[in-house]
Amino acid sequence: MGRDTVPDEFDPMANGGVIHERRHSLTWMLSSGTDWDDTDLST
């Protein structure tokens, strides 16, 4: 729609890392019996 998708102060390295880790932890918690390093983060 022609608008920015993230706020101006969004830093992909700092803020994107937080989002990645939160997604990783949620996926891991919902994947019973899966080791942290084996968590599938493909979409």
C-alpha distance matrix in Angstrom:
0.0 3.8 5.7 8.8 9.6 13.2 15.3 17.0 20.3 19.4 22.0 21.4 25.2 26.3 23.6 22.8 26.5 26.7 24.0 25.8 29.2 28.1 26.8 30.0 32.2 30.6 30.9 34.4 35.5 34.4 36.1 39.8 42.3 39.9 40.6 38.0 38.0 37.7 34.6 32.2 28.7 27.4 24.3
3.8 0.0 3.8 6.8 9.0 12.2 14.0 14.8 18.4 17.8 20.2 20.0 23.7 25.0 22.7 22.0 25.8 26.4 24.0 25.9 29.3 28.6 27.5 30.6 32.9 31.7 32.1 35.4 36.7 35.9 37.6 41.3 43.6 40.9 41.4 38.5 38.4 38.4 35.4 33.1 29.5 28.3 25.6
5.7 3.8 0.0 3.8 6.3 9.1 10.4 11.6 15.1 14.7 17.5 17.7 21.5 22.2 19.8 19.6 23.4 23.6 21.5 23.7 26.9 26.1 25.4 28.6 30.6 29.5 30.3 33.6 34.6 34.1 36.0 39.6 42.0 39.4 39.7 36.7 36.8 37.1 34.0 32.0 28.3 27.6 25.0
8.8 6.8 3.8 0.0 3.8 5.7 7.3 8.3 11.7 11.0 13.7 14.0 17.7 18.5 16.2 16.1 19.9 20.3 18.4 20.6 23.8 23.2 22.8 25.8 27.9 27.2 28.0 31.1 32.3 32.1 33.9 37.5 39.7 37.0 37.0 33.9 33.9 34.4 31.5 29.8 26.0 25.5 23.3
9.6 9.0 6.3 3.8 0.0 3.8 7.0 9.3 11.8 10.1 12.7 12.3 16.1 16.8 14.0 13.5 17.3 17.5 15.2 17.4 20.6 19.8 19.2 22.3 24.4 23.5 24.3 27.4 28.6 28.4 30.2 33.8 36.0 33.4 33.5 30.5 30.6 31.0 27.9 26.2 22.5 22.1 19.9
13.2 12.2 9.1 5.7 3.8 0.0 3.8 6.6 8.3 6.4 9.4 9.8 13.4 13.5 10.8 11.1 14.8 14.7 13.1 15.7 18.5 17.9 17.9 21.0 22.7 22.3 23.5 26.3 27.4 27.6 29.6 33.0 35.1 32.5 32.3 29.0 29.3 30.2 27.1 25.9 22.1 22.4 20.6
15.3 14.0 10.4 7.3 7.0 3.8 0.0 3.8 5.5 5.4 9.1 10.9 14.1 13.5 11.1 12.6 16.0 15.5 14.6 17.6 19.9 19.3 20.0 23.0 24.3 24.1 25.8 28.4 29.2 29.8 31.9 35.2 37.3 34.7 34.3 30.9 31.4 32.6 29.6 28.7 25.0 25.6 24.0
17.0 14.8 11.6 8.3 9.3 6.6 3.8 0.0 3.8 5.5 8.4 10.9 13.8 13.5 12.0 13.7 16.9 17.1 16.8 19.5 21.7 21.6 22.5 25.2 26.7 26.8 28.4 30.8 31.9 32.7 34.6 37.9 39.7 37.0 36.3 32.8 33.0 34.4 31.7 30.9 27.1 27.7 26.4
20.3 18.4 15.1 11.7 11.8 8.3 5.5 3.8 0.0 3.8 6.3 9.6 11.8 10.7 9.6 12.1 14.8 14.6 15.1 17.9 19.6 19.6 21.1 23.5 24.7 25.2 27.1 29.2 30.1 31.3 33.3 36.4 38.1 35.4 34.4 30.8 31.1 32.9 30.3 29.9 26.3 27.4 26.5
19.4 17.8 14.7 11.0 10.1 6.4 5.4 5.5 3.8 0.0 3.8 6.3 9.0 8.2 6.5 8.5 11.5 11.6 11.6 14.3 16.3 16.5 17.6 20.0 21.5 22.0 23.7 25.8 26.9 28.1 29.8 33.0 34.7 31.9 31.0 27.4 27.6 29.3 26.6 26.2 22.5 23.5 22.7
22.0 20.2 17.5 13.7 12.7 9.4 9.1 8.4 6.3 3.8 0.0 3.8 5.5 5.4 5.4 7.1 9.4 10.6 11.4 13.2 15.1 16.2 17.4 19.1 20.8 22.0 23.4 25.1 26.6 28.0 29.4 32.5 33.8 30.8 29.5 25.8 25.7 27.6 25.4 25.1 21.5 22.7 22.5
21.4 20.0 17.7 14.0 12.3 9.8 10.9 10.9 9.6 6.3 3.8 0.0 3.8 5.7 5.4 4.6 7.4 9.5 9.6 10.6 13.2 14.6 15.1 16.7 18.9 20.1 20.9 22.7 24.7 25.8 26.9 30.1 31.3 28.1 27.0 23.4 22.9 24.6 22.4 21.8 18.3 19.2 19.1
25.2 23.7 21.5 17.7 16.1 13.4 14.1 13.8 11.8 9.0 5.5 3.8 0.0 3.8 5.9 5.4 5.9 8.8 10.1 10.3 12.1 14.3 15.3 16.1 18.2 20.0 20.9 22.1 24.2 25.8 26.5 29.6 30.3 27.1 25.5 21.8 21.2 23.3 21.6 21.5 18.2 19.6 20.2
26.3 25.0 22.2 18.5 16.8 13.5 13.5 13.5 10.7 8.2 5.4 5.7 3.8 0.0 3.8 5.6 5.5 6.8 9.1 10.3 11.2 12.9 14.8 15.8 17.1 19.0 20.5 21.5 23.2 25.1 26.2 29.1 30.0 27.1 25.4 21.6 21.6 24.0 22.0 22.4 19.2 21.2 21.7
23.6 22.7 19.8 16.2 14.0 10.8 11.1 12.0 9.6 6.5 5.4 5.4 5.9 3.8 0.0 3.8 5.4 5.3 6.5 8.8 10.1 10.9 12.6 14.4 15.6 16.8 18.6 20.1 21.4 23.0 24.5 27.5 28.9 26.1 24.9 21.2 21.6 23.6 21.1 21.2 17.9 19.7 19.7
22.8 22.0 19.6 16.1 13.5 11.1 12.6 13.7 12.1 8.5 7.1 4.6 5.4 5.6 3.8 0.0 3.8 5.4 5.1 6.2 8.7 10.0 10.6 12.2 14.3 15.5 16.5 18.2 20.0 21.3 22.4 25.6 26.9 23.9 22.8 19.2 19.3 20.9 18.4 18.1 14.6 16.2 16.3
26.5 25.8 23.4 19.9 17.3 14.8 16.0 16.9 14.8 11.5 9.4 7.4 5.9 5.5 5.4 3.8 0.0 3.8 5.4 5.0 6.2 8.6 9.9 10.4 12.3 14.3 15.3 16.3 18.3 20.1 20.9 23.9 24.7 21.7 20.2 16.4 16.5 18.6 16.5 16.9 13.8 16.1 16.9
26.7 26.4 23.6 20.3 17.5 14.7 15.5 17.1 14.6 11.6 10.6 9.5 8.8 6.8 5.3 5.4 3.8 0.0 3.8 5.4 5.2 6.2 8.6 9.8 10.6 12.3 14.2 15.3 16.5 18.5 19.9 22.7 23.9 21.3 20.1 16.4 17.2 19.3 16.8 17.5 14.7 17.3 17.8
24.0 24.0 21.5 18.4 15.2 13.1 14.6 16.8 15.1 11.6 11.4 9.6 10.1 9.1 6.5 5.1 5.4 3.8 0.0 3.8 5.5 5.2 6.2 8.5 10.0 10.6 12.2 14.1 15.4 16.7 18.3 21.4 23.0 20.4 19.8 16.3 17.2 18.5 15.6 15.7 12.4 14.7 14.6
25.8 25.9 23.7 20.6 17.4 15.7 17.6 19.5 17.9 14.3 13.2 10.6 10.3 10.3 8.8 6.2 5.0 5.4 3.8 0.0 3.8 5.5 5.2 6.1 8.6 10.0 10.5 12.1 14.2 15.5 16.3 19.5 20.7 17.8 16.9 13.4 13.8 15.1 12.4 12.5 9.4 11.8 12.6
29.2 29.3 26.9 23.8 20.6 18.5 19.9 21.7 19.6 16.3 15.1 13.2 12.1 11.2 10.1 8.7 6.2 5.2 5.5 3.8 0.0 3.8 5.4 4.9 6.1 8.6 9.8 10.3 12.2 14.2 15.2 17.9 18.9 16.1 14.9 11.2 12.3 14.2 11.7 12.9 10.6 13.9 15.1
28.1 28.6 26.1 23.2 19.8 17.9 19.3 21.6 19.6 16.5 16.2 14.6 14.3 12.9 10.9 10.0 8.6 6.2 5.2 5.5 3.8 0.0 3.8 5.4 5.2 6.1 8.5 9.8 10.6 12.4 14.2 16.9 18.6 16.4 15.9 12.6 14.5 15.8 12.7 13.8 11.5 14.6 15.1
26.8 27.5 25.4 22.8 19.2 17.9 20.0 22.5 21.1 17.6 17.4 15.1 15.3 14.8 12.6 10.6 9.9 8.6 6.2 5.2 5.4 3.8 0.0 3.8 5.5 5.2 6.1 8.4 9.9 10.7 12.2 15.4 17.3 14.9 14.9 12.0 13.5 14.0 10.5 10.7 8.2 11.1 11.4
30.0 30.6 28.6 25.8 22.3 21.0 23.0 25.2 23.5 20.0 19.1 16.7 16.1 15.8 14.4 12.2 10.4 9.8 8.5 6.1 4.9 5.4 3.8 0.0 3.8 5.6 5.3 6.0 8.6 10.1 10.5 13.5 14.7 11.9 11.4 8.3 9.7 10.5 7.4 8.6 6.9 10.5 12.0
32.2 32.9 30.6 27.9 24.4 22.7 24.3 26.7 24.7 21.5 20.8 18.9 18.2 17.1 15.6 14.3 12.3 10.6 10.0 8.6 6.1 5.2 5.5 3.8 0.0 3.8 5.5 5.0 6.1 8.6 9.9 12.2 13.6 11.5 11.1 8.2 10.8 11.9 9.0 11.1 10.3 13.9 15.2
30.6 31.7 29.5 27.2 23.5 22.3 24.1 26.8 25.2 22.0 22.0 20.1 20.0 19.0 16.8 15.5 14.3 12.3 10.6 10.0 8.6 6.1 5.2 5.6 3.8 0.0 3.8 5.4 5.2 6.3 8.7 11.3 13.7 12.2 12.9 10.8 13.5 13.5 10.1 11.3 10.4 13.6 14.1
30.9 32.1 30.3 28.0 24.3 23.5 25.8 28.4 27.1 23.7 23.4 20.9 20.9 20.5 18.6 16.5 15.3 14.2 12.2 10.5 9.8 8.5 6.1 5.3 5.5 3.8 0.0 3.8 5.5 5.2 6.2 9.6 11.8 9.7 11.0 9.4 11.5 10.7 7.0 7.8 7.5 10.6 11.4
34.4 35.4 33.6 31.1 27.4 26.3 28.4 30.8 29.2 25.8 25.1 22.7 22.1 21.5 20.1 18.2 16.3 15.3 14.1 12.1 10.3 9.8 8.4 6.0 5.0 5.4 3.8 0.0 3.8 5.4 5.1 7.6 8.9 6.9 7.6 6.2 9.1 8.7 5.8 8.3 9.2 12.6 14.3
35.5 36.7 34.6 32.3 28.6 27.4 29.2 31.9 30.1 26.9 26.6 24.7 24.2 23.2 21.4 20.0 18.3 16.5 15.4 14.2 12.2 10.6 9.9 8.6 6.1 5.2 5.5 3.8 0.0 3.8 5.6 6.9 9.2 8.7 9.9 9.1 12.5 12.2 9.5 11.8 12.5 15.8 16.8
34.4 35.9 34.1 32.1 28.4 27.6 29.8 32.7 31.3 28.1 28.0 25.8 25.8 25.1 23.0 21.3 20.1 18.5 16.7 15.5 14.2 12.4 10.7 10.1 8.6 6.3 5.2 5.4 3.8 0.0 3.8 6.0 9.3 9.1 11.5 11.3 14.2 12.9 9.9 11.1 12.1 14.7 15.2
36.1 37.6 36.0 33.9 30.2 29.6 31.9 34.6 33.3 29.8 29.4 26.9 26.5 26.2 24.5 22.4 20.9 19.9 18.3 16.3 15.2 14.2 12.2 10.5 9.9 8.7 6.2 5.1 5.6 3.8 0.0 3.8 6.4 5.7 8.7 9.5 11.9 9.9 7.5 9.0 11.1 13.5 14.8
39.8 41.3 39.6 37.5 33.8 33.0 35.2 37.9 36.4 33.0 32.5 30.1 29.6 29.1 27.5 25.6 23.9 22.7 21.4 19.5 17.9 16.9 15.4 13.5 12.2 11.3 9.6 7.6 6.9 6.0 3.8 0.0 3.8 5.6 8.8 10.6 13.3 11.5 10.1 12.1 14.6 17.0 18.5
42.3 43.6 42.0 39.7 36.0 35.1 37.3 39.7 38.1 34.7 33.8 31.3 30.3 30.0 28.9 26.9 24.7 23.9 23.0 20.7 18.9 18.6 17.3 14.7 13.6 13.7 11.8 8.9 9.2 9.3 6.4 3.8 0.0 3.8 6.6 9.5 11.8 10.0 10.0 12.5 15.5 17.9 20.0
39.9 40.9 39.4 37.0 33.4 32.5 34.7 37.0 35.4 31.9 30.8 28.1 27.1 27.1 26.1 23.9 21.7 21.3 20.4 17.8 16.1 16.4 14.9 11.9 11.5 12.2 9.7 6.9 8.7 9.1 5.7 5.6 3.8 0.0 3.8 6.5 8.3 6.2 6.3 9.1 12.2 14.7 17.2
40.6 41.4 39.7 37.0 33.5 32.3 34.3 36.3 34.4 31.0 29.5 27.0 25.5 25.4 24.9 22.8 20.2 20.1 19.8 16.9 14.9 15.9 14.9 11.4 11.1 12.9 11.0 7.6 9.9 11.5 8.7 8.8 6.6 3.8 0.0 3.8 5.5 5.1 6.4 10.0 12.6 15.6 18.4
38.0 38.5 36.7 33.9 30.5 29.0 30.9 32.8 30.8 27.4 25.8 23.4 21.8 21.6 21.2 19.2 16.4 16.4 16.3 13.4 11.2 12.6 12.0 8.3 8.2 10.8 9.4 6.2 9.1 11.3 9.5 10.6 9.5 6.5 3.8 0.0 3.8 5.5 5.5 9.2 10.8 14.2 17.0
38.0 38.4 36.8 33.9 30.6 29.3 31.4 33.0 31.1 27.6 25.7 22.9 21.2 21.6 21.6 19.3 16.5 17.2 17.2 13.8 12.3 14.5 13.5 9.7 10.8 13.5 11.5 9.1 12.5 14.2 11.9 13.3 11.8 8.3 5.5 3.8 0.0 3.8 5.6 8.6 10.3 13.2 16.5
37.7 38.4 37.1 34.4 31.0 30.2 32.6 34.4 32.9 29.3 27.6 24.6 23.3 24.0 23.6 20.9 18.6 19.3 18.5 15.1 14.2 15.8 14.0 10.5 11.9 13.5 10.7 8.7 12.2 12.9 9.9 11.5 10.0 6.2 5.1 5.5 3.8 0.0 3.8 6.2 9.1 11.4 14.8
34.6 35.4 34.0 31.5 27.9 27.1 29.6 31.7 30.3 26.6 25.4 22.4 21.6 22.0 21.1 18.4 16.5 16.8 15.6 12.4 11.7 12.7 10.5 7.4 9.0 10.1 7.0 5.8 9.5 9.9 7.5 10.1 10.0 6.3 6.4 5.5 5.6 3.8 0.0 3.8 6.2 9.2 12.1
32.2 33.1 32.0 29.8 26.2 25.9 28.7 30.9 29.9 26.2 25.1 21.8 21.5 22.4 21.2 18.1 16.9 17.5 15.7 12.5 12.9 13.8 10.7 8.6 11.1 11.3 7.8 8.3 11.8 11.1 9.0 12.1 12.5 9.1 10.0 9.2 8.6 6.2 3.8 0.0 3.8 5.7 8.7
28.7 29.5 28.3 26.0 22.5 22.1 25.0 27.1 26.3 22.5 21.5 18.3 18.2 19.2 17.9 14.6 13.8 14.7 12.4 9.4 10.6 11.5 8.2 6.9 10.3 10.4 7.5 9.2 12.5 12.1 11.1 14.6 15.5 12.2 12.6 10.8 10.3 9.1 6.2 3.8 0.0 3.8 6.4
27.4 28.3 27.6 25.5 22.1 22.4 25.6 27.7 27.4 23.5 22.7 19.2 19.6 21.2 19.7 16.2 16.1 17.3 14.7 11.8 13.9 14.6 11.1 10.5 13.9 13.6 10.6 12.6 15.8 14.7 13.5 17.0 17.9 14.7 15.6 14.2 13.2 11.4 9.2 5.7 3.8 0.0 3.8
24.3 25.6 25.0 23.3 19.9 20.6 24.0 26.4 26.5 22.7 22.5 19.1 20.2 21.7 19.7 16.3 16.9 17.8 14.6 12.6 15.1 15.1 11.4 12.0 15.2 14.1 11.4 14.3 16.8 15.2 14.8 18.5 20.0 17.2 18.4 17.0 16.5 14.8 12.1 8.7 6.4 3.8 0.0
